[in-house]
Amino acid sequence: EWTVTAVGAGGEYQSECEGWRALANADHNLTGVLRPDGSRLWGFDPYFPVLDFPLRVGKQWSGRYEGFNGNLGVGWSSEIACVVEAYEDGEHPQFRIRCDDSFQTLLIVAGTHTSTFWYSPELGRITRQVHGALPENSWRMTGW
């Protein structure tokens, strides 16, 4: 279970789970993920722009960021374009957001990955991600 352990003056915050730390800005967009030993697993500068409030079905936005993958030791430049596709009812109603992430690494590898995110206004967080190209990066909250 992820627990918020620190909140900055600007609303940025840190969540922790079993020693892992997720860093996010005040709008819940990730800026990084740290391993239990404090080393960086993921980095996003200025942030990974998958949320843009207020959300509504049909809303579109885009943003640029620089990313870093600590497992591979490589960085990339990216432009992401997102759209709110639906508002889904359920135990915790959620917005479904599709993002097309066009990237280029320093090694001249380029492409586009599509990911889908679910954001619950009630819970105030992203509850699921399905990464089309890298299924190992997909995840789902299991507890509320």
C-alpha positions, 0 to 999 in steps of 0.5 A: 500500500502506498502512503504519502510520507512527505508534502512540500510547500508547493503541494509536491509529495512523496509516497512510499511502499515497501521502501520504494518512493514515488515523487509527484508534483501537486497535480499528481504527475510523476517526477521520479521513482526511487528504489529502496536503496535511494537510487533512481529507477525512473526520472521525469523532468519537469514531470510525466504529464499524464494528468491535466486538470480539470479532467473531462471526457474529450479533453486533450493536452500535450507536453514535453519531458526528459525521461531516464530509465535507471535499469538501462541507464539511458535517457530520452526526450519525449512529447506526449499527447493525451486524451480523456476517452471516457468516464467509467462507473464502478466502485470508484468512478474513473476517467480513462486517459489514453496517451501517445508518447513519442520518444527519441533516445540518445542512441537514436532509437525513436518510436511511439508508445501508447499507454492507458491510465485510469484516474479516480477523482474520489481517490485522487490518484491514478489507479491503473496503467496499461502500457501497450509496448512494455507490458511489464510497466503495466500495473493496477492498485489492489487496495483502496 
